[in-house]
Amino acid sequence: MAKNYTASLSNVLFASNSCHDAGALAVWGVSHTIGPNATFFNNLAFKSGSIAGAVYIRGETDEAIIGSVPFQSNMTGANFTGNGARSQGGAVFYRGIWTPRVVDSVFESNTVSTLATTDGSNTAGAVFMNELELSPAFFERVVFRANRAFVAGAMLVVQSNLSMVDCWFDDNTAMESAGGLSWTQPITSPLYYQVNISGSNFTRNAATGYIGGAVRIQMAGAVIRGCLFEDNWAGGPGIGAR
């Protein structure tokens, strides 16, 4: 999809599609709305090191353009079930988007490889977010259930402000750390980010190898208010959150 346009998808089904990356759909450099009634089922990004089992959403990452081209991403009433990628973002991979919003959506049984790795791959069973711009990523009434990865069973956010309201992480598994949600940035980064989570439930998530059965937040300010952490488990410290 080209720049300077707005795309809208509703009442659509993408099922059993496959590609090297972005098993079902790639949205690149255009503001868009996905949903309501958008279903992504059993799609696969199949090459070695692949990303975005179902949807790859990318804005502009050229530093000469960032800040002047506000690519907006809105998703509501979407369902992602049984999608997979080899490396990152079993369902959706975001990069370089302003203020992505995900509302009233479900991510269930999405996967990336659970094999051990040290290069940052095999992460984010459902959603991977990186290089977002300015305002926070916003999730409201979103369910993450039974997603799997080596790190970040459901969701990984890198160097981006994040706000989550009334969400539910249930029965997600990471073989190393962060069974549900992971937030991280390089230790050497001088930037400050904020993670706000309210009214959300974290139940039955597991990090079988190390830390953060439900949540792991590294190098960011965090406010977690009015949330439930129940029956989460980690093989090391940080059973509920770290």
C-alpha positions in Angstrom: 0.0 0.0 0.0 1.4 3.4 -1.0 1.8 6.6 1.1 -0.7 9.4 1.2 -3.7 7.1 1.4 -5.9 5.7 4.1 -6.8 2.0 4.2 -9.7 0.4 5.8 -10.5 -3.3 6.3 -13.7 -4.7 7.9 -15.8 -7.8 7.7 -12.8 -9.7 6.3 -11.3 -13.2 6.8 -7.7 -14.0 6.1 -7.3 -17.8 6.6 -4.4 -20.2 5.9 -2.3 -17.8 3.9 1.5 -18.0 4.0 4.5 -15.9 2.9 8.2 -15.4 3.8 7.2 -12.5 6.1 3.7 -11.2 6.8 1.7 -14.4 6.3 -1.6 -12.6 5.4 -1.2 -8.8 5.1 1.5 -6.1 5.0 0.5 -2.4 5.6 3.4 -0.1 4.9 3.5 3.7 5.1 -0.2 4.3 5.2 -2.7 5.2 7.9 -5.2 2.5 8.4 -8.1 0.9 10.3 -8.4 -2.8 10.7 -11.8 -4.0 11.9 -14.5 -4.4 13.1 -15.0 -8.0 12.3 -11.5 -8.7 10.9 -10.4 -12.3 11.5 -6.9 -13.7 10.9 -6.8 -17.5 11.2 -3.9 -20.0 10.8 -1.7 -17.7 8.7 2.1 -18.3 8.6 5.3 -16.4 7.9 7.5 -19.4 7.1 11.1 -18.4 6.2 13.9 -18.7 8.7 13.9 -15.6 10.9 10.5 -14.6 9.7 8.3 -11.9 11.3 4.6 -11.1 11.4 2.7 -14.4 11.1 -0.5 -12.6 10.1 0.0 -8.8 9.7 3.1 -6.5 9.3 2.4 -2.9 10.1 5.2 -0.5 9.2 5.4 3.3 9.2 8.4 5.4 8.3 11.7 4.6 10.0 13.9 7.1 8.1 15.1 9.6 10.7 14.8 12.4 8.1 11.1 11.8 7.7 10.0 10.6 11.2 8.0 13.3 13.0 6.6 14.8 9.8 4.5 11.9 8.5 2.0 10.7 11.1 1.0 7.2 10.1 -1.9 6.2 12.4 -2.8 2.6 13.1 -6.3 1.6 14.5 -7.5 -1.9 15.2 -10.9 -2.7 16.7 -12.9 -5.9 16.8 -10.1 -8.0 15.4 -9.4 -11.7 16.1 -6.0 -13.4 15.6 -6.0 -17.1 16.2 -3.5 -19.8 15.4 -1.1 -17.6 13.4 2.7 -18.2 13.5 6.1 -16.8 12.6 9.6 -18.3 13.0 11.2 -15.4 14.8 9.1 -12.3 16.0 5.5 -11.4 16.2 3.4 -14.6 15.8 0.3 -12.5 14.9 1.3 -8.8 14.4 4.6 -6.9 14.0 4.5 -3.1 14.4 7.3 -0.8 13.4 7.5 3.1 13.1 3.8 3.8 13.7 2.3 6.8 15.6 -0.1 6.0 18.5 -1.2 2.5 17.5 -4.6 1.7 19.1 -5.9 -1.8 19.6 -9.4 -2.2 21.1 -11.8 -5.0 21.7 -9.6 -7.6 20.1 -8.4 -11.1 20.8 -5.0 -12.8 20.3 -5.2 -16.5 20.9 -2.9 -19.5 20.3 -0.4 -17.5 18.2 3.2 -18.7 18.3 6.8 -18.1 17.3 9.6 -20.6 17.8 10.2 -21.6 21.5 13.8 -22.7 20.8 16.5 -21.1 22.9 18.4 -18.2 21.3 20.6 -15.3 22.4 20.1 -12.9 19.4 16.7 -11.4 20.3 14.8 -13.7 18.0 12.0 -16.1 18.9 10.1 -13.4 20.8 6.5 -12.2 21.1 4.1 -15.0 20.5 1.4 -12.6 19.5 2.5 -8.9 19.2 5.9 -7.3 18.6 6.2 -3.5 18.8 9.4 -1.5 17.9 10.3 2.0 17.0 7.0 3.6 17.7 6.8 7.4 17.6 5.8 10.0 20.2 2.5 9.0 21.8 2.1 5.6 23.5 0.8 2.4 22.1 -2.7 2.0 23.5 -4.5 -1.3 24.2 -8.0 -1.5 25.7 -10.1 -4.6 26.4 -7.7 -6.8 24.5 -7.3 -10.5 25.4 -4.1 -12.4 25.0 -4.6 -16.1 25.6 -2.5 -19.3 25.1 0.2 -17.6 23.0 3.8 -19.1 23.0 7.4 -17.9 22.4 10.9 -18.3 23.8 10.7 -14.8 25.3 7.5 -12.8 25.8 4.8 -15.4 25.4 2.2 -12.9 24.3 3.7 -9.4 23.7 7.1 -7.6 23.5 7.4 -3.8 23.3 10.8 -2.2 22.6 11.5 1.5 23.3 7.9 2.7 23.1 5.5 4.3 25.6 2.7 1.9 26.5 -0.8 2.2 28.0 -3.0 -0.9 28.7 -6.5 -0.6 30.2 -8.8 -3.5 31.0 -6.8 -6.2 29.2 -6.4 -9.8 30.0 -3.3 -12.0 29.7 -4.2 -15.6 30.3 -2.3 -18.9 29.9 0.6 -17.4 27.9 4.0 -19.2 28.0 7.6 -18.1 27.5 10.3 -20.8 27.7 12.7 -18.2 29.1 11.2 -14.9 30.5 8.1 -12.8 30.5 5.2 -15.3 30.1 2.8 -12.5 29.3 4.2 -9.0 28.6 7.8 -7.9 28.2 9.0 -4.2 27.9 12.6 -3.5 27.2 15.2 -1.1 25.8 19.0 -1.1 25.5 20.7 -0.5 28.8 22.8 2.3 27.1 19.8 4.2 25.9 19.4 7.8 27.4 15.7 7.9 26.6 12.9 7.7 29.2 9.7 5.7 28.6 6.6 5.0 30.6 4.5 1.9 31.0 1.0 2.3 32.4 -1.2 -0.7 33.1 -4.6 -0.4 34.8 -7.6 -2.7 35.5 -6.0 -5.6 33.8 -5.7 -9.3 34.7 -2.7 -11.6 34.5 -3.6 -15.2 35.1 -1.9 -18.6 34.6 1.0 -17.1 32.6 4.4 -18.8 32.9 8.1 -18.1 32.2 9.4 -21.6 32.6 13.1 -20.8 32.4 13.8 -17.6 34.3 11.9 -14.5 35.4 8.6 -12.6 35.0 5.9 -15.2 34.9 3.4 -12.5 34.0 5.3 -9.2 33.3 8.9 -8.1 32.8 9.7 -4.4 32.5 13.3 -3.4 32.1 14.6 0.2 32.0 11.2 2.1 32.1 9.0 3.9 34.5 6.0 1.8 35.4 2.6 2.4 37.0 0.5 -0.7 37.6 -2.8 0.0 39.2 -6.0 -2.0 40.0 -4.7 -5.2 38.4 -5.0 -8.9 39.3 -2.0 -11.2 39.2 -3.1 -14.8 39.9 -1.5 -18.3 39.4 1.4 -16.9 37.3 4.7 -18.8 37.5 8.4 -18.3 36.8 11.4 -20.6 37.1 13.4 -17.8 38.7 12.6 -14.5 40.5 9.7 -12.3 39.6 6.8 -14.8 39.7 4.1 -12.1 39.0 6.1 -9.1 37.7 9.6 -7.8 37.6 
